[in-house]
């Protein structure tokens, strides 16, 4: 066919409005519908869209009286149970902090498959005494809970904490047999973390760390002990450990901090193992000021602010005072 016989098509002709609507309106409407559907799903949490931090709750404030001045009482020389009773009595007794019907969570350091004599975990006799004290105050339940680093079953058994808690009428829980609650821990580093459910849901929380050496942070004390309250990629928290410890102290505001210095692990921490590195000090401190509690424990390891910067950071955050002697209550 001769090209001259083909109809001439003007590619640049003016298109009428009706033709535009007929050709482009249906796909445009469909595209808008899909876009709206996608926008709706984009704001819904799911496998690819985690809940926003704004939708998460913060941890409870477990302090009995947030406006009360901080206080710290110590007792030594009579064994962990008697020392605990005497130190508590100086602060008004357990009834000043735990009321009938309340659910109490006790957070020891139960991270390691070690015996009590090796001083890597909180002393079991101290834990048993605290369970008894809380139940005597009318607590509805007392649960001893930690996220262990070693196998939790072995850690709770060999440390003696499982038996001590149960013999006193309490229960135990760890990351293998309890759930978690996702909370916003705030701070500049922490943000959202899974928190062990017995801690997140408790009416009162008692933090019970052991005084010991730590190869990275120089010491494990009260604020460092909160590492065992969270579940997830905890090794990431060690990159800025001083700031993290202070921010954990800001996130978790316990009813009491009970510092266990029954035996002090002076080296080889945090796991310990050698009895030659254990110093039998036989002291307990009970505090409503977590910064003062850590400062007191640091002194037992001959550590000052330059070795433990988390104490100074926590003081700047308004969590308490590093001058523990200023808040001591005489026993």
DAGIZI-V674360 format. One record per residue. N is the residue number from 0. RES is the residue in one small letter. OMEGA is omega in whole degrees, -180 to 180 (NA if undefined). Layout:
BEGIN
n res omega
N RES OMEGA
N RES OMEGA
END
This chain:
BEGIN
n res omega
0 x 179
1 x -180
2 x -179
3 x -180
4 x 180
5 x 176
6 x -180
7 x -180
8 x 178
9 x -177
10 x -177
11 x -179
12 x 178
13 x -179
14 x -180
15 x -178
16 x -179
17 x -178
18 x 178
19 x -180
20 x -179
21 x -175
22 x -169
23 x -178
24 x -178
25 x 179
26 x 179
27 x 179
28 x 179
29 x 179
30 x 178
31 x 179
32 x 179
33 x 179
34 x 178
35 x 178
36 x 179
37 x 179
38 x 179
39 x -179
40 x -177
41 x -179
42 x 180
43 x 178
44 x 180
45 x -175
46 x -178
47 x -178
48 x -179
49 x 178
50 x 179
51 x 180
52 x -178
53 x -178
54 x -177
55 x 176
56 x 171
57 x 174
58 x 176
59 x 170
60 x -173
61 x 179
62 x -179
63 x 178
64 x -177
65 x -177
66 x -179
67 x 176
68 x -180
69 x -180
70 x 179
71 x 178
72 x -180
73 x 174
74 x -176
75 x 166
76 x -177
77 x -178
78 x -172
79 x -178
80 x -179
81 x 177
82 x 180
83 x 180
84 x -177
85 x 179
86 x 177
87 x -179
88 x 180
89 x 179
90 x 179
91 x 179
92 x -177
93 x -179
94 x 176
95 x -174
96 x -179
97 x -177
98 x -179
99 x 177
100 x -178
101 x 176
102 x -175
103 x 172
104 x 177
105 x -176
106 x 176
107 x 162
108 x 179
109 x -172
110 x -164
111 x 176
112 x -176
113 x 178
114 x 179
115 x -178
116 x -179
117 x 170
118 x 176
119 x -179
120 x 176
121 x -178
122 x -177
123 x 180
124 x 176
125 x 180
126 x 179
127 x 180
128 x 179
129 x 176
130 x 179
131 x -179
132 x -178
133 x 179
134 x 178
135 x 177
136 x 177
137 x 179
138 x 178
139 x 179
140 x 175
141 x -179
142 x 179
143 x -166
144 x 176
145 x 172
146 x -173
147 x 176
148 x 170
149 x 177
150 x -173
151 x 178
152 x 179
153 x -179
154 x -179
155 x -179
156 x -174
157 x 178
158 x -176
159 x -175
160 x 178
161 x -177
162 x -179
163 x -180
164 x -177
165 x 178
166 x -180
167 x 179
168 x 179
169 x 178
170 x 177
171 x 178
172 x 176
173 x -172
174 x -179
175 x -174
176 x 177
177 x -178
178 x 179
179 x 174
180 x 180
181 x -178
182 x 175
183 x -179
184 x 175
185 x 180
186 x 179
187 x -176
188 x -166
189 x -177
190 x -176
191 x 176
192 x 172
193 x -179
194 x 179
195 x -172
196 x 180
197 x 176
198 x -177
199 x -174
200 x -177
201 x 173
202 x 177
203 x 178
204 x 177
205 x -179
206 x -172
207 x 179
208 x 171
209 x 178
210 x 179
211 x 177
212 x 174
213 x -173
214 x -178
215 x -177
216 x -179
217 x 179
218 x 168
219 x 180
220 x -174
221 x -176
222 x 176
223 x -178
224 x 179
225 x 172
226 x -179
227 x 176
228 x -175
229 x -179
230 x -179
231 x -177
232 x -176
233 x 177
234 x 178
235 x -178
236 x -177
237 x -175
238 x 175
239 x -164
240 x -180
241 x 178
242 x -180
243 x 179
244 x 180
245 x -180
246 x 173
247 x 176
248 x 177
249 x -179
250 x -177
251 x -178
252 x -171
253 x 174
254 x 178
255 x 167
256 x 179
257 x -177
258 x -179
259 x 174
260 x 175
261 x 172
262 x -179
263 x 175
264 x -172
265 x 180
266 x 178
267 x -179
268 x 12
269 x -173
270 x -179
271 x 180
272 x -177
273 x 178
274 x 179
275 x -179
276 x -177
277 x 178
278 x -179
279 x -174
280 x 179
281 x 177
282 x 176
283 x 170
284 x 175
285 x -173
286 x 168
287 x 178
288 x -176
289 x 178
290 x 176
291 x 179
292 x 179
293 x 179
294 x 177
295 x 180
296 x 179
297 x 180
298 x 179
299 x 176
300 x -179
301 x 179
302 x 178
303 x -178
304 x -179
305 x 177
306 x -177
307 x -176
308 x -179
309 x 180
310 x 178
311 x 178
312 x -180
313 x 178
314 x 178
315 x 177
316 x 178
317 x -177
318 x -179
319 x -177
320 x 176
321 x 178
322 x -172
323 x -178
324 x -178
325 x -178
326 x -178
327 x 173
328 x -177
329 x 179
330 x NA
END
